[in-house]
Amino acid sequence: MNIRNVYFGALLTAAAGFPAATVLAQEAATATTLTEAVTSGQAHVYLRYRYEFVDQDFNRVTGVPFTENANASTLRVRLNYKTGSWRDWSGFGEFDYVGHLLLTDFNSGAGTSPGKEQFPVVADPEGADLNQLYLDYDGFSDTNLRFGRRRILLDNQRFVGGVGWRQNEQTYDSVSGTFKGLPNTELFVSYVGQVNRIFGERSAAGKDDTNTVLLNAKIKLMDGWSVVPYGYYIDSKDFPVFSTGTLGARLAGSIPAGDGKISLVGEIASQTDVANAPVSYRANYLHFDLLWAMKNGLSLGLAFESLGGDSNATGEAFRTPLATLHKFQGWADQFLATPNAGVDDLNVTAKYQWKKWNMLARYHDFSAQSGSANWGSEFDISVGRSFNERFGVLFKGAFFSADDAAFSDVTKFWIMLTANY
């Protein structure tokens, strides 16, 4: 199948389905030529250095023991360039290079570090990557069309994200449309032909050939509330276990509380196997989040997240293969793959902002969604700040304590420095 025909076919289908995309905007007068549009753009340079330490007994997924601790020192250099606009077209390109500096006692994962299986995984492989390269078209009223390689960040990235914590980002070769022509509604639709995963081109796990359709509609309600119905169809050619169909809805808003406010999020979803998935299953997702932010800089939160499973079956748990997984279920990353019995995560959070310093502490209690197993608990903490809006520093730690033989105790610590130009 010609991927170009698939892209344009998906675009035409989307355009036919949404009346807002069929109304041509009035052509804007412009004095620039194509050459001027290209040469009048803006370039940026981003540097991100990170040291990561990992103490872990064994890999939960493979069962392979680790005889050494991981010490990873990595630097990401990111260069990007955005052109000016010419006849409603504009372009963007972004190039990343990840280097390993001095401390290289770690396994970067997915076959990218031969001979280093004795170390825990720090999933930051070395190498160059064309992170983004796309064209935007804004010639339709209330509509943006984007063609090419891009990041896609939907809602809180629980289902579709960029895995931005890792040095090599996850991006999507896609054709996408954002439509704002309907009252109080922002509609996003995308066809994804390939997922560029964090392991890079050196690894067989670095790319996923897919037929994926993403639909997400943010509908504004009164008083700052919104509801987001969504549907994600993932047909993975390279990783059949990722082939999932998910339908759900997310409600978010806030209410006054004393001298601050309480932010509330509620979300439900249902998932089934699709396409070439290796097992037939149905699993549910539930999420509730409450955060009370006070004017003195202190915020207190309580959240519960449940990914369904079946303690009597194999491979029938709720999956989120395109998620930014590090944001959820603890920074120790012990639930990147959902256990067969699922996982319930009850967590409490305390945040405090003092001058330009941001501090966070979070405690998780993990248990099986199906059955009576207790997976363990985790304490996460971070302290960071920015300097002159160009520089930043972050100290972060994760401490997982196992309550089940399928898991091991894990300690992780990070120091990260950033600079933007």
KAZI-V739169 format. One record per residue. N is the residue number from 1. RES is the residue in one letter. D_LAST is the distance of its C-alpha to the last C-alpha in Angstrom with 2 decimals. Layout:
# KAZI-V739169
{{N/RES/D_LAST} {N/RES/D_LAST}}
This chain:
# KAZI-V739169
{{1/M/41.92} {2/N/39.56} {3/I/36.19} {4/R/35.43} {5/N/38.65} {6/V/37.83} {7/Y/34.46} {8/F/36.07} {9/G/39.10} {10/A/37.07} {11/L/35.25} {12/L/38.61} {13/T/40.06} {14/A/37.29} {15/A/37.60} {16/A/41.36} {17/G/41.11} {18/F/39.09} {19/P/40.55} {20/A/37.36} {21/A/35.91} {22/T/38.94} {23/V/38.52} {24/L/36.80} {25/A/34.52} {26/Q/35.56} {27/E/33.92} {28/A/31.30} {29/A/31.75} {30/T/29.01} {31/A/28.92} {32/T/26.32} {33/T/27.42} {34/L/26.01} {35/T/24.52} {36/E/22.88} {37/A/21.49} {38/V/19.92} {39/T/18.55} {40/S/17.31} {41/G/14.76} {42/Q/11.01} {43/A/8.72} {44/H/5.61} {45/V/5.09} {46/Y/6.29} {47/L/8.65} {48/R/11.81} {49/Y/14.79} {50/R/18.12} {51/Y/21.65} {52/E/24.42} {53/F/28.12} {54/V/30.91} {55/D/34.63} {56/Q/36.68} {57/D/40.30} {58/F/40.24} {59/N/38.53} {60/R/40.00} {61/V/39.94} {62/T/41.41} {63/G/43.29} {64/V/42.12} {65/P/42.18} {66/F/39.38} {67/T/40.74} {68/E/37.49} {69/N/34.52} {70/A/31.07} {71/N/28.35} {72/A/25.10} {73/S/22.03} {74/T/19.34} {75/L/15.75} {76/R/13.92} {77/V/11.39} {78/R/10.37} {79/L/9.77} {80/N/10.71} {81/Y/12.11} {82/K/14.11} {83/T/16.99} {84/G/18.88} {85/S/22.28} {86/W/25.55} {87/R/28.83} {88/D/27.17} {89/W/25.36} {90/S/21.64} {91/G/19.80} {92/F/16.86} {93/G/16.12} {94/E/14.22} {95/F/14.84} {96/D/14.83} {97/Y/16.25} {98/V/17.76} {99/G/19.32} {100/H/22.00} {101/L/21.84} {102/L/25.04} {103/L/26.39} {104/T/27.53} {105/D/30.63} {106/F/30.01} {107/N/30.93} {108/S/28.07} {109/G/30.66} {110/A/32.46} {111/G/33.78} {112/T/30.52} {113/S/31.75} {114/P/35.38} {115/G/37.37} {116/K/35.23} {117/E/37.21} {118/Q/38.20} {119/F/34.74} {120/P/33.44} {121/V/30.83} {122/V/27.10} {123/A/26.03} {124/D/22.94} {125/P/24.33} {126/E/22.82} {127/G/21.92} {128/A/19.97} {129/D/19.86} {130/L/19.41} {131/N/18.09} {132/Q/18.36} {133/L/19.98} {134/Y/21.78} {135/L/23.30} {136/D/23.73} {137/Y/26.90} {138/D/27.42} {139/G/30.79} {140/F/32.83} {141/S/33.35} {142/D/31.42} {143/T/30.26} {144/N/27.26} {145/L/28.02} {146/R/25.61} {147/F/26.65} {148/G/25.15} {149/R/23.05} {150/R/21.14} {151/R/20.57} {152/I/23.36} {153/L/23.26} {154/L/26.63} {155/D/27.62} {156/N/26.84} {157/Q/26.44} {158/R/29.85} {159/F/31.08} {160/V/28.16} {161/G/24.62} {162/G/21.69} {163/V/22.36} {164/G/18.77} {165/W/19.71} {166/R/20.45} {167/Q/17.95} {168/N/19.36} {169/E/19.39} {170/Q/22.58} {171/T/22.52} {172/Y/25.41} {173/D/26.94} {174/S/28.44} {175/V/29.50} {176/S/28.80} {177/G/29.79} {178/T/28.91} {179/F/31.80} {180/K/32.04} {181/G/35.34} {182/L/37.55} {183/P/38.08} {184/N/35.75} {185/T/34.67} {186/E/31.55} {187/L/32.69} {188/F/30.63} {189/V/32.34} {190/S/31.13} {191/Y/32.89} {192/V/31.22} {193/G/32.61} {194/Q/30.52} {195/V/28.48} {196/N/25.94} {197/R/26.24} {198/I/24.18} {199/F/26.42} {200/G/25.23} {201/E/27.43} {202/R/29.16} {203/S/30.99} {204/A/33.70} {205/A/32.26} {206/G/28.89} {207/K/30.12} {208/D/32.55} {209/D/34.53} {210/T/35.35} {211/N/37.00} {212/T/35.14} {213/V/35.34} {214/L/33.25} {215/L/34.49} {216/N/33.04} {217/A/34.11} {218/K/32.81} {219/I/35.64} {220/K/35.22} {221/L/38.28} {222/M/39.22} {223/D/37.81} {224/G/34.41} {225/W/35.92} {226/S/35.10} {227/V/36.68} {228/V/35.10} {229/P/37.60} {230/Y/36.27} {231/G/37.63} {232/Y/36.07} {233/Y/38.11} {234/I/36.88} {235/D/39.01} {236/S/37.61} {237/K/39.19} {238/D/37.78} {239/F/38.06} {240/P/41.11} {241/V/40.75} {242/F/37.66} {243/S/39.87} {244/T/40.09} {245/G/40.79} {246/T/39.50} {247/L/40.47} {248/G/39.41} {249/A/38.48} {250/R/36.19} {251/L/37.00} {252/A/34.58} {253/G/34.86} {254/S/35.40} {255/I/38.28} {256/P/38.58} {257/A/39.62} {258/G/40.52} {259/D/37.63} {260/G/35.12} {261/K/35.16} {262/I/35.92} {263/S/33.84} {264/L/35.94} {265/V/35.34} {266/G/38.17} {267/E/38.01} {268/I/40.61} {269/A/40.61} {270/S/43.09} {271/Q/42.51} {272/T/44.84} {273/D/44.87} {274/V/44.40} {275/A/44.79} {276/N/45.23} {277/A/44.60} {278/P/46.83} {279/V/48.39} {280/S/49.61} {281/Y/48.40} {282/R/47.41} {283/A/45.18} {284/N/43.84} {285/Y/40.72} {286/L/40.68} {287/H/37.97} {288/F/38.30} {289/D/35.71} {290/L/36.24} {291/L/33.71} {292/W/34.88} {293/A/32.11} {294/M/33.50} {295/K/32.31} {296/N/32.47} {297/G/29.37} {298/L/31.54} {299/S/31.70} {300/L/34.42} {301/G/34.65} {302/L/37.27} {303/A/36.81} {304/F/38.95} {305/E/38.04} {306/S/40.68} {307/L/40.44} {308/G/44.00} {309/G/45.88} {310/D/49.41} {311/S/50.69} {312/N/53.57} {313/A/51.62} {314/T/49.04} {315/G/45.68} {316/E/46.33} {317/A/43.43} {318/F/40.78} {319/R/37.72} {320/T/34.09} {321/P/32.87} {322/L/29.72} {323/A/28.61} {324/T/25.66} {325/L/28.35} {326/H/26.52} {327/K/26.30} {328/F/30.10} {329/Q/33.17} {330/G/31.52} {331/W/28.56} {332/A/31.05} {333/D/31.13} {334/Q/34.92} {335/F/35.45} {336/L/33.24} {337/A/36.65} {338/T/38.99} {339/P/42.30} {340/N/45.38} {341/A/46.64} {342/G/43.43} {343/V/41.54} {344/D/41.71} {345/D/38.88} {346/L/39.75} {347/N/36.96} {348/V/36.33} {349/T/33.05} {350/A/32.26} {351/K/28.93} {352/Y/28.30} {353/Q/25.56} {354/W/25.94} {355/K/23.67} {356/K/20.12} {357/W/21.62} {358/N/22.49} {359/M/25.48} {360/L/27.30} {361/A/30.59} {362/R/32.38} {363/Y/35.76} {364/H/36.95} {365/D/40.53} {366/F/40.94} {367/S/44.25} {368/A/45.69} {369/Q/45.99} {370/S/49.26} {371/G/51.66} {372/S/51.58} {373/A/49.16} {374/N/46.67} {375/W/43.55} {376/G/42.10} {377/S/39.78} {378/E/36.24} {379/F/34.38} {380/D/30.57} {381/I/28.51} {382/S/24.86} {383/V/23.19} {384/G/19.52} {385/R/17.29} {386/S/13.85} {387/F/12.91} {388/N/11.50} {389/E/9.94} {390/R/6.86} {391/F/9.27} {392/G/12.38} {393/V/15.68} {394/L/18.52} {395/F/22.12} {396/K/24.27} {397/G/27.83} {398/A/30.41} {399/F/34.15} {400/F/36.46} {401/S/40.23} {402/A/42.42} {403/D/45.74} {404/D/46.69} {405/A/47.45} {406/A/45.06} {407/F/42.12} {408/S/41.23} {409/D/39.62} {410/V/35.87} {411/T/33.47} {412/K/29.71} {413/F/27.08} {414/W/23.29} {415/I/20.69} {416/M/17.05} {417/L/13.84} {418/T/10.35} {419/A/6.81} {420/N/3.80} {421/Y/0.00}}
